[in-house]
Every structure is written in C-alpha cells, then in structure tokens.
C-alpha cells in the first residue's frame, strides 16, 4: 500500500474523531477481528467512543486493518 494512502486513512481517522466504529462496521468487522493481538477489545471500544486518544502506532495499525 502506498504510504500516501496510509496517511490519508490516518488523517480521516483524526478528522472524524477516530471514528473507527463507522469504518469498522462498513468493513463488517467485529471489534475482536479489528484489534487482533495488537490492542485489546476494551481499548478499541474506548478509542471508538472517544474516551482515549490512540498512539500514532495504534492509528497506523488500525489504518492498515481498515484499508
């Protein structure tokens, strides 16, 4: 995947308040399927509700999974 595309996804996540919930549902992924072994399902839930701000590394991971 081109780096520019990854940056676009990361920018979209930030612009939409890390709306991974919407993107995840569009891809028909469960929380468990999206987070895999990288983050916990609880952490993903907190990211989706805006309770926490993920690190850049986590954003990159989510961007890769949501492409």
C-alpha positions in Angstrom: 0.0 0.0 0.0 1.4 3.4 -0.9 2.4 5.5 2.2 0.3 8.4 1.0 -2.8 6.2 1.2 -2.0 5.2 4.8 -1.6 8.8 5.7 -4.9 9.6 4.1 -6.6 7.0 6.3 -4.9 8.2 9.4 -5.9 11.8 8.5 -9.5 10.6 8.0 -9.5 8.8 11.4 -8.2 12.0 13.1 -10.6 14.3 11.2 -13.6 12.1 12.1 -12.6 11.9 15.8 -11.1 8.5 15.3 -14.5 7.2 14.1 -13.2 3.7 13.7 -16.6 2.4 14.7 -18.2 3.6 11.4 -15.3 2.4 9.3 -15.2 -1.0 11.1 -18.9 -1.5 10.6 -18.6 -0.6 6.9 -15.9 -3.3 6.6 -18.2 -5.7 8.5 -15.5 -6.3 11.1 -16.2 -7.2 14.8 -14.1 -5.3 17.4 -12.2 -8.5 18.1 -11.4 -9.0 14.5 -10.2 -5.4 14.1 -8.0 -5.3 17.2 -6.4 -8.8 16.7 -3.5 -9.3 19.0 -2.2 -5.7 18.8 -4.7 -4.0 21.1 -7.4 -5.2 23.5 -11.0 -5.1 22.5 -11.6 -2.8 25.6 -9.0 -0.4 24.3 -10.6 -0.4 20.8 -14.0 0.3 22.4 -12.5 3.3 24.3 -11.0 4.6 21.1 -14.3 4.3 19.3 -16.2 6.1 22.0 -13.5 8.9 22.2 -12.5 8.1 25.7 -8.9 7.8 24.8 -6.6 9.0 22.0 -4.6 6.2 20.4 -0.9 6.5 19.7 0.3 7.0 16.2 1.4 3.4 16.2 -2.1 2.3 17.0 -3.6 4.6 14.4 -1.3 3.1 11.8 -2.3 -0.4 12.9 -6.0 0.5 12.6 -5.4 2.2 9.3 -3.8 -0.9 7.9 -6.7 -3.1 9.1 -9.4 -0.7 7.8 -7.9 -0.1 4.3 
